[in-house]
Amino acid sequence: MKKKTLLTLAVCVLTSLFLHFYNINEIPPCINADEAAFGYNAYSILKTGRDEYGAYMPLRFKSFEDYKLPLYTYFSVPIVAIFGLNDFSTRALNIFIGILFVPLIYLLAKEFFKNGVVALLSAFFTSLSPGIYLLSRHAHEGVIGTFFLLLSLLFLVKYLKSPQPKYFVLINLFLLLNAFSYQTGRIYLIFFFLLQLYLIFFLKKFRLVNRTSKILLLLLTVIFAIFFDFKYGLNRVNNLFFFKNSGFHLRTTEYLSEHPNRIIHNKLTEAVRDVSYRYLSQFSPEYLVINGDTNWRFGFPQLGLFTVIEYFLFFVGLYYLFKNKEQFRYLLIFLIFITPINNALTWQSPSLIRTYALLFPLILVIAYGIYYGYFRIPSGKLKLIFSICLFVGFAFFKVITWDLYFNHYPKRAMTVRAWQCGYKELVDYVRKNYDKYDKFYITDRHGQPYIYFLYYWPFDPATYQKQAKISSPDQYGFGQVGRFDKFEFTSKLDLSLKKTVFVGYPELFNHAKEDVLNKIKKIKVGTEEIFWIYESN
């Protein structure tokens, strides 16, 4: 690698390093319940070799009855061992992977296009893409899943160039790791399985070498991944399918009441329309450029995943991919087209967590578009004008986007509530007053309050495992822990009880008398009053 190339790549990595660590203790503003579950279960594995329910080294973590895939937790264990259980150690794995995306996308672009400039441009755009950081700055398994997917893709391209057995093994190893990282991995597992079968059976270059062993490896990869789905179930995933949503059925019923024609208005036609619209919406400028994810945990109004400049350059890149007849253009388009299927099959609006892997092939095409768009300009004067306009436009939109993320997003009330802020302060209060009271009643209206007490205390895993008990899953696929130790998680307010603390949102005390309200203690985050606390002595 040339010194200039290495230096440029190093600058991109340092940019990513800075953007990952800048105000990392403040943005995102809090640890959410899923993050706390990852952190505490890593801590529990470290201390006992078992998850919070006492299951020994499980391949699914029961958690909130959503049976989380295991790799994020297991890979976090050594980090928790080094740094202790805290917000940084919980998020450190994704931060590290987020930084590694820069050199990885460089290598991937180099394999795809055999062009060092396009590879560096890809690394540059990766280092500045806000969509990548929205997930990689917190503990979400979609990041590690995407990392393994890109590694699998890298070795697939190498294999297509030179069908060596080691590449075939690595493709499927990383596919399997992807499948054990995040549920979206199932889509890639299926499609890559079919793609490799096609190569083995229909292309002579791949058909003649170790055919039987390759088929056996493919089957073992798929069976091993899917076996545990049947063993543990896919309760949470099943509840996300679009046909599980009451709105889907109500809409069909409403159409029939207005126009009783079952040929037009039936579940099949409504499903085709529903899935198609949701699929296409993930390529829309509304999602990719203007507002991104509408979930405040993963987005913010006008915090687009790409700038309008990049969106335009994607189509330029697409044009030149086919004009130049790039060798792996169909593979790249294949990845772009299959990724939105994950979210299209749910009832939710375009979601960053399920389309995270889409960002990277789009970046590759954008970088390709800049390179060939620039070099196809005939005159030097026009190239200069193009470069200046591109730089000014790109810089303007990137500065605006990062300003929104760093200076506005964490301060908004909706962000504070979406991230379930206030529990750290609440646990600090309870810990200080633990010996003064016999019982703590804590509202269960939002989220999973018990996990914050385990996480921030931190509660001894061996002790908790003996009393861990969770309810059956609700309509959304989540169970609830009702009580442990001195804590009961319910919106109960019985002021006749003595030596008891009641914790709730302000509305819990709507009908309380004035003498009670005068004794209320409040937990605030920013300008928001999150919890009200009443001590009954």
Phi, psi and omega per residue, in radians:
M1 nan 2.277 -3.125
K2 -1.169 2.705 -3.109
K3 -1.057 -0.725 -3.132
K4 -1.103 -0.730 3.122
T5 -1.113 -0.802 -3.136
L6 -1.095 -0.710 3.136
L7 -1.144 -0.771 3.128
T8 -1.099 -0.756 3.118
L9 -1.122 -0.679 3.112
A10 -1.099 -0.687 3.096
V11 -1.095 -0.717 3.110
C12 -1.112 -0.732 3.121
V13 -1.129 -0.742 3.122
L14 -1.140 -0.624 3.058
T15 -1.077 -0.792 3.107
S16 -1.106 -0.706 3.109
L17 -1.039 -0.808 3.139
F18 -1.106 -0.830 -3.086
L19 -1.214 -0.369 3.062
H20 -1.407 -0.604 -3.041
F21 -1.725 -0.229 -3.125
Y22 -1.115 2.086 3.137
N23 0.907 0.652 -3.071
I24 -1.125 -0.445 3.120
N25 -1.416 -0.137 -3.109
E26 -2.033 -0.399 -3.103
I27 -2.339 2.016 -0.070
P28 -1.053 2.734 -2.979
P29 -1.238 -0.401 -3.062
C30 -2.614 2.985 2.992
I31 -1.564 2.256 3.081
N32 -1.536 3.037 -3.016
A33 -1.089 -0.695 3.124
D34 -1.114 -0.721 3.101
E35 -1.089 -0.772 3.120
A36 -1.049 -0.651 3.120
A37 -1.147 -0.746 3.085
F38 -1.058 -0.838 -3.095
G39 -1.111 -0.818 -3.082
Y40 -1.194 -0.674 3.127
N41 -1.190 -0.576 3.023
A42 -1.116 -0.719 3.099
Y43 -1.120 -0.722 3.132
S44 -1.143 -0.733 3.074
I45 -1.087 -0.743 3.132
L46 -1.046 -0.752 -3.038
K47 -1.458 -0.593 -2.998
T48 -2.244 -0.235 -3.037
G49 1.354 0.140 -3.101
R50 -2.253 2.759 3.084
D51 -1.406 -3.058 -3.047
E52 -1.101 -0.352 3.136
Y53 -1.724 0.032 3.095
G54 1.614 0.096 3.102
A55 -1.282 2.279 -3.063
Y56 -1.389 2.097 3.080
M57 0.686 1.042 -3.046
P58 -1.245 2.729 3.028
L59 -1.686 -0.003 2.897
R60 -2.457 2.390 3.104
F61 -1.718 2.036 -3.050
K62 -0.969 -0.775 3.042
S63 0.830 -1.979 -3.100
F64 -1.670 0.508 -3.009
E65 1.255 0.239 3.093
D66 -1.703 -0.050 3.072
Y67 0.830 1.280 -3.127
K68 -1.149 2.502 3.064
L69 -1.194 2.678 -2.798
P70 -1.554 -0.360 -2.875
L71 -1.169 -0.655 3.140
Y72 -1.056 -0.743 -3.135
T73 -1.125 -0.846 -3.092
Y74 -1.146 -0.705 3.133
F75 -1.233 -0.301 3.106
S76 -1.482 -0.272 -3.078
V77 -0.995 -0.902 3.137
P78 -1.112 -0.517 3.120
I79 -1.206 -0.737 3.085
V80 -1.137 -0.626 3.106
A81 -1.092 -0.627 -3.107
I82 -1.414 -0.823 -2.994
F83 -1.782 -0.103 -3.043
G84 1.434 3.034 3.141
L85 -1.499 1.888 3.114
N86 -2.729 3.105 -3.067
D87 -1.104 -0.659 -3.132
F88 -1.165 -0.822 -3.104
S89 -1.128 -0.540 3.111
T90 -1.195 -0.613 -3.069
R91 -1.716 -0.186 -2.982
A92 -1.041 -0.652 -3.115
L93 -1.024 -0.835 -3.131
N94 -1.189 -0.616 3.096
I95 -1.072 -0.787 3.125
F96 -1.083 -0.794 3.136
I97 -1.138 -0.708 3.122
G98 -1.005 -0.681 3.090
I99 -1.209 -0.666 3.135
L100 -1.176 -0.352 3.108
F101 -1.005 -0.578 -3.077
V102 -1.106 -0.986 3.092
P103 -1.167 -0.529 3.140
L104 -1.152 -0.757 -3.130
I105 -1.205 -0.525 3.047
Y106 -1.081 -0.857 -3.134
L107 -1.105 -0.674 -3.129
L108 -1.154 -0.786 3.120
A109 -1.114 -0.661 3.124
K110 -1.109 -0.701 3.112
E111 -1.201 -0.706 -3.109
F112 -1.178 -0.831 -2.913
F113 -1.973 -0.178 -3.098
K114 0.928 0.691 -3.060
N115 -2.405 1.968 -3.075
G116 -1.145 -0.586 -3.134
V117 -1.203 -0.780 3.093
V118 -1.074 -0.675 3.122
A119 -1.110 -0.748 3.115
L120 -1.184 -0.680 3.074
L121 -1.085 -0.686 3.101
S122 -1.090 -0.766 3.106
A123 -1.110 -0.699 3.134
F124 -1.083 -0.855 -3.137
F125 -1.148 -0.607 3.087
T126 -1.112 -0.716 -3.098
S127 -1.175 -0.345 -3.082
L128 -1.987 0.080 -3.073
S129 -1.390 1.985 -3.113
P130 -1.120 -0.538 -3.140
G131 -1.034 -0.616 3.126
I132 -1.166 -0.749 -3.068
Y133 -1.294 -0.459 3.122
L134 -0.983 -0.553 3.115
L135 -1.754 -0.657 -3.012
S136 -1.328 -0.197 3.073
R137 -1.531 0.001 3.015
H138 -2.409 2.994 -3.014
A139 -1.463 1.655 3.057
H140 -2.348 2.323 -3.020
E141 -1.219 -0.224 3.090
G142 -1.082 -0.483 -3.119
V143 -1.243 -0.865 -3.139
I144 -1.174 -0.603 3.083
G145 -1.090 -0.762 3.119
T146 -1.140 -0.657 3.117
F147 -1.029 -0.811 3.134
F148 -1.197 -0.600 3.093
L149 -1.093 -0.779 -3.139
L150 -1.151 -0.634 3.058
L151 -1.119 -0.722 3.098
S152 -1.083 -0.727 3.122
L153 -1.128 -0.703 3.117
L154 -1.022 -0.803 -3.111
F155 -1.346 -0.381 3.024
L156 -1.159 -0.763 3.104
V157 -1.110 -0.740 3.088
K158 -1.060 -0.708 -3.129
Y159 -1.164 -0.688 3.121
L160 -1.123 -0.531 3.089
K161 -1.374 -0.701 -3.082
S162 -2.526 1.737 -3.010
P163 -1.250 1.161 3.106
Q164 -1.521 2.479 -3.121
P165 -0.967 -0.630 -3.105
K166 -1.082 -0.637 3.119
Y167 -1.184 -0.689 3.133
F168 -1.100 -0.732 3.112
V169 -1.107 -0.769 -3.106
L170 -1.181 -0.635 3.066
I171 -0.944 -0.879 -3.027
N172 -1.393 -0.484 3.031
L173 -1.081 -0.840 -3.110
F174 -1.273 -0.506 3.014
L175 -1.110 -0.729 3.123
L176 -1.146 -0.751 3.097
L177 -1.100 -0.659 3.064
N178 -1.075 -0.747 -3.135
A179 -1.152 -0.439 3.102
F180 -1.697 0.188 3.122
S181 -1.832 -0.803 -3.084
Y182 -2.664 2.607 -3.009
Q183 -1.096 -0.466 3.119
T184 -1.098 -0.293 3.133
G185 -1.071 -0.362 -3.133
R186 -1.083 -0.685 -3.133
I187 -1.088 -0.813 -3.123
Y188 -1.186 -0.641 3.112
L189 -1.034 -0.806 -3.115
I190 -1.145 -0.860 -3.065
F191 -1.227 -0.664 3.106
F192 -1.233 -0.568 3.053
F193 -1.065 -0.831 3.138
L194 -1.151 -0.677 3.126
L195 -1.100 -0.755 -3.131
Q196 -1.213 -0.610 3.050
L197 -1.086 -0.708 3.102
Y198 -1.057 -0.770 3.129
L199 -1.073 -0.759 -3.074
I200 -1.176 -0.691 -3.012
F201 -1.607 -0.471 -2.961
F202 -2.061 -0.220 3.116
L203 -1.953 2.115 -3.028
K204 -1.007 -0.650 -3.101
K205 -1.007 -0.570 -3.074
F206 -1.830 -0.270 -3.015
R207 -1.328 -0.493 -2.949
L208 -1.541 -0.169 -3.028
V209 -1.939 2.050 3.022
N210 0.856 0.789 -3.029
R211 -1.058 -0.851 -3.081
T212 -1.108 -0.796 -3.116
S213 -1.151 -0.592 3.107
K214 -1.160 -0.781 3.125
I215 -1.089 -0.726 3.123
L216 -1.080 -0.759 3.127
L217 -1.107 -0.726 3.104
L218 -1.056 -0.814 -3.120
L219 -1.115 -0.750 3.127
L220 -1.095 -0.690 3.131
T221 -1.064 -0.855 -3.105
V222 -1.195 -0.796 -3.103
I223 -1.097 -0.749 -3.122
F224 -1.090 -0.695 -3.139
A225 -1.221 -0.790 -3.038
I226 -1.347 -0.509 -3.141
F227 -0.941 -0.775 -3.091
F228 -1.297 -0.371 3.007
D229 -1.141 -0.735 3.110
F230 -1.234 -0.625 -3.113
K231 -1.162 -0.811 -3.056
Y232 -1.697 -0.310 -3.109
G233 1.494 2.881 3.136
L234 -2.206 0.877 -3.024
N235 -0.973 -0.909 -3.110
R236 -1.136 -0.736 -3.141
V237 -1.103 -0.761 3.139
N238 -1.028 -0.632 -3.127
N239 -1.274 -0.214 3.127
L240 -1.575 -0.262 -3.137
F241 -1.069 2.497 -3.018
F242 -1.029 -0.579 -3.103
F243 -1.342 -0.104 3.046
K244 -1.513 -0.150 -3.100
N245 -1.490 2.270 -3.099
S246 -1.100 -0.535 -3.138
G247 -1.070 -0.611 3.125
F248 -1.080 -0.804 -3.125
H249 -1.267 -0.665 3.121
L250 -1.123 -0.663 -3.140
R251 -1.130 -0.752 3.111
T252 -1.095 -0.763 3.117
T253 -1.088 -0.714 -3.132
E254 -1.134 -0.761 3.113
Y255 -1.054 -0.727 -3.135
L256 -1.160 -0.624 3.117
S257 -1.182 -0.516 -3.139
E258 -1.518 -0.544 -3.099
H259 -2.608 1.559 -3.004
P260 -1.269 1.170 3.100
N261 -2.151 1.798 -3.041
R262 -1.309 -0.217 3.071
I263 -1.215 -0.664 3.139
I264 -1.565 -0.765 -3.036
H265 -1.852 1.655 3.076
N266 -2.605 3.026 -3.051
K267 -1.124 -0.584 -3.127
L268 -1.182 -0.875 -3.124
T269 -1.121 -0.668 3.129
E270 -1.184 -0.646 3.123
A271 -1.147 -0.765 3.127
V272 -1.055 -0.791 3.136
R273 -1.145 -0.789 -3.087
D274 -1.064 -0.881 -3.107
V275 -1.174 -0.713 -3.132
S276 -1.088 -0.819 -3.136
Y277 -1.096 -0.729 -3.114
R278 -1.201 -0.628 3.093
Y279 -1.093 -0.877 -3.088
L280 -1.184 -0.541 -3.111
S281 -1.091 -0.378 -3.121
Q282 -1.359 -0.167 3.036
F283 -1.817 -0.015 -3.033
S284 -1.291 2.632 3.039
P285 -1.097 -0.476 3.093
E286 -1.006 -0.740 -3.137
Y287 -1.467 -0.908 -3.006
L288 -1.315 -0.520 -3.008
V289 -1.978 -0.737 -2.928
I290 -1.576 -1.066 -2.979
N291 -2.053 -0.272 -3.111
G292 1.103 -2.575 -3.130
D293 -1.258 2.340 -3.140
T294 -1.424 -0.174 3.036
N295 -1.324 2.122 -3.039
W296 -1.130 -0.252 3.077
R297 -1.330 -0.443 -3.073
F298 -2.140 0.184 -3.125
G299 -2.949 -3.109 -3.055
F300 -2.824 2.441 -3.139
P301 -0.904 2.248 -3.137
Q302 1.277 0.161 3.037
L303 -1.675 1.371 -3.109
G304 -1.260 2.803 -3.141
L305 -1.408 -0.476 3.090
F306 -2.350 2.792 3.021
T307 -1.430 2.853 3.101
V308 -1.108 -0.520 3.085
I309 -1.102 -0.812 -3.139
E310 -1.141 -0.690 -3.141
Y311 -1.055 -0.775 3.108
F312 -1.117 -0.754 -3.104
L313 -1.175 -0.403 3.060
F314 -1.048 -0.757 -3.124
F315 -1.243 -0.564 3.028
V316 -1.103 -0.809 3.126
G317 -1.086 -0.707 3.123
L318 -1.057 -0.748 3.130
Y319 -1.057 -0.839 -3.086
Y320 -1.286 -0.466 3.051
L321 -0.981 -0.768 -3.098
F322 -1.500 -0.580 3.081
K323 -1.085 -0.724 -3.133
N324 -1.497 -0.068 -3.136
K325 0.905 0.895 3.108
E326 -0.980 2.417 -3.022
Q327 -1.012 -0.691 -3.032
F328 -1.911 0.455 -3.106
R329 -1.083 -0.676 -3.104
Y330 -1.233 -0.578 3.090
L331 -1.144 -0.729 3.128
L332 -1.132 -0.790 3.117
I333 -1.149 -0.650 3.089
F334 -0.982 -0.817 3.137
L335 -1.142 -0.714 3.128
I336 -1.093 -0.706 -3.062
F337 -1.349 -0.537 -3.098
I338 -1.451 -0.450 -3.050
T339 -1.043 -0.759 -3.124
P340 -1.177 -0.190 3.141
I341 -1.040 -0.651 -3.125
N342 -0.900 -0.900 -3.082
N343 -1.422 -0.493 -3.136
A344 -1.065 -0.504 -3.112
L345 -1.485 -0.056 3.083
T346 -1.675 3.111 3.085
W347 -1.707 0.111 -3.057
Q348 -1.661 2.732 3.094
S349 -1.197 2.974 -3.116
P350 -0.810 2.231 -2.976
S351 -2.158 2.223 3.123
L352 -1.096 -0.661 -3.062
I353 -1.141 -0.503 3.139
R354 -1.709 -0.155 3.094
T355 -2.074 0.307 -3.095
Y356 -1.007 -0.726 -3.119
A357 -1.151 -0.335 3.130
L358 -1.163 -0.507 -3.068
L359 -1.036 -0.636 -2.974
F360 -1.320 -0.817 3.040
P361 -1.126 -0.552 3.066
L362 -1.108 -0.724 3.105
I363 -1.077 -0.707 3.111
L364 -1.050 -0.768 -3.135
V365 -1.196 -0.681 3.112
I366 -1.068 -0.819 3.130
A367 -1.073 -0.701 3.101
Y368 -1.113 -0.690 3.138
G369 -1.131 -0.709 3.106
I370 -1.104 -0.821 -3.077
Y371 -1.051 -0.926 -3.069
Y372 -1.367 -0.482 3.037
G373 -1.105 -0.685 -3.133
Y374 -1.237 -0.832 -3.040
F375 -1.360 -0.175 3.052
R376 -1.569 -0.088 3.074
I377 -1.299 2.217 -2.963
P378 -1.206 -0.733 -3.007
S379 -1.903 2.695 3.132
G380 -1.124 -0.605 -3.133
K381 -1.149 -0.760 3.117
L382 -1.159 -0.609 3.092
K383 -1.110 -0.691 3.122
L384 -1.134 -0.784 3.125
I385 -1.092 -0.766 3.113
F386 -1.039 -0.785 -3.113
S387 -1.109 -0.764 -3.128
I388 -1.131 -0.833 -3.141
C389 -1.078 -0.731 3.140
L390 -1.107 -0.805 -3.113
F391 -1.126 -0.841 -3.104
V392 -1.100 -0.810 -3.135
G393 -1.114 -0.798 3.139
F394 -1.098 -0.818 -3.125
A395 -1.085 -0.737 -3.126
F396 -1.040 -0.909 -3.074
F397 -1.204 -0.608 3.112
K398 -1.177 -0.746 3.127
V399 -1.088 -0.757 3.120
I400 -1.065 -0.766 -3.110
T401 -1.134 -0.831 -3.128
W402 -1.197 -0.536 3.038
D403 -1.083 -0.766 3.104
L404 -1.041 -0.769 -3.070
Y405 -1.204 -0.810 -3.043
F406 -1.469 -0.573 -2.973
N407 -1.904 -0.212 -3.081
H408 -2.194 -0.806 -3.089
Y409 -0.903 -0.874 -3.062
P410 -1.259 -0.210 -3.061
K411 -1.658 -0.176 -3.077
R412 -1.370 2.501 -3.124
A413 -1.042 -0.699 -3.137
M414 -1.104 -0.621 3.104
T415 -1.169 -0.800 3.141
V416 -1.004 -0.747 -3.119
R417 -1.331 -0.649 3.121
A418 -1.093 -0.574 -3.129
W419 -1.561 0.124 3.072
Q420 1.008 0.789 -3.129
C421 -1.226 2.748 3.075
G422 1.904 -0.338 -3.085
Y423 -1.239 -0.590 3.111
K424 -1.077 -0.790 3.119
E425 -1.162 -0.639 3.122
L426 -1.137 -0.787 3.133
V427 -1.112 -0.666 3.079
D428 -1.040 -0.759 3.123
Y429 -1.098 -0.837 -3.090
V430 -1.106 -0.717 -3.133
R431 -1.078 -0.686 3.135
K432 -1.213 -0.488 -3.069
N433 -1.920 0.194 -3.024
Y434 -0.995 -0.763 -3.057
D435 -1.369 -0.211 -3.088
K436 -1.464 -0.347 -2.993
Y437 -2.271 2.683 -3.122
D438 -1.539 -0.452 -3.018
K439 -2.593 2.506 3.055
F440 -2.178 2.012 3.057
Y441 -1.685 2.103 -3.035
I442 -2.173 2.284 -3.080
T443 -1.005 2.481 3.090
D444 -1.964 0.346 -3.007
R445 -1.129 -0.604 -3.140
H446 -2.221 2.389 2.979
G447 1.225 -2.693 -3.074
Q448 -2.187 1.414 -3.008
P449 -1.046 -0.539 -3.068
Y450 -1.040 -0.637 -3.030
I451 -1.163 -0.495 3.123
Y452 -1.221 -0.590 3.109
F453 -1.237 -0.668 3.054
L454 -1.123 -0.732 -3.003
Y455 -1.312 -0.881 -3.038
Y456 -1.430 -0.335 -3.105
W457 -1.045 -0.946 -0.311
P458 -1.423 2.496 -3.066
F459 -1.374 2.422 -3.120
D460 -1.038 2.071 -3.080
P461 -1.016 -0.721 -3.115
A462 -1.092 -0.658 3.113
T463 -1.219 -0.761 -3.103
Y464 -1.178 -0.671 -3.089
Q465 -0.990 -0.506 -3.125
K466 -1.277 -0.350 -3.086
Q467 -2.104 0.061 -3.094
A468 -1.151 2.211 3.126
K469 -2.665 2.308 -3.097
I470 -2.257 2.624 -3.124
S471 -1.322 2.963 3.055
S472 -1.156 2.711 -3.118
P473 -1.070 2.508 3.072
D474 -1.512 -2.921 -3.081
Q475 -1.128 -0.340 3.134
Y476 -1.702 -0.011 3.093
G477 1.621 0.251 -3.114
F478 -2.031 2.456 2.990
G479 -1.684 2.990 -3.134
Q480 -2.270 2.377 3.001
V481 -1.526 2.071 -3.047
G482 -1.429 -0.559 -3.079
R483 -2.899 2.710 2.862
F484 -2.860 2.655 -3.131
D485 0.894 -2.264 3.129
K486 -1.535 0.048 -2.976
F487 -1.782 2.309 3.011
E488 -2.195 2.242 -3.023
F489 -1.787 1.679 -3.099
T490 -2.804 2.746 3.114
S491 -1.566 0.949 -3.101
K492 -1.587 2.459 3.079
L493 -2.468 1.494 3.121
D494 -2.011 1.663 -3.002
L495 -1.270 -0.098 3.099
S496 -1.336 -0.334 3.124
L497 -1.260 2.424 -3.126
K498 -1.855 2.815 -3.106
K499 0.862 0.809 -3.063
T500 -2.344 2.524 3.073
V501 -2.015 2.339 3.096
F502 -1.966 2.218 -3.134
V503 -2.148 2.216 3.134
G504 -2.718 3.084 2.995
Y505 -1.329 2.791 -3.053
P506 -0.887 -0.629 -3.089
E507 -1.165 -0.320 3.081
L508 -1.064 -0.482 -3.063
F509 -1.796 0.344 -3.092
N510 -0.993 -0.615 -3.058
H511 -1.843 0.233 3.131
A512 -1.296 2.642 3.139
K513 -1.321 2.890 -3.046
E514 -1.098 -0.643 -3.125
D515 -1.151 -0.519 3.060
V516 -1.255 -0.814 -3.115
L517 -1.064 -0.547 -3.136
N518 -1.216 -0.344 -3.114
K519 -1.750 0.035 -3.092
I520 -1.162 2.339 2.955
K521 -1.787 2.556 -3.025
K522 -2.180 2.465 3.019
I523 -1.886 2.097 -3.110
K524 -2.018 2.524 2.991
V525 -2.198 1.995 -3.009
G526 1.127 -2.183 3.113
T527 -1.663 -0.036 -3.020
E528 -1.640 2.263 2.962
E529 -1.470 1.986 -3.076
I530 -1.630 -1.068 -3.078
F531 -2.033 2.481 2.931
W532 -1.882 2.452 -3.079
I533 -2.199 2.269 3.063
Y534 -2.140 2.241 3.139
E535 -1.794 2.042 3.127
S536 -1.751 1.921 -3.025
N537 -1.783 nan nan
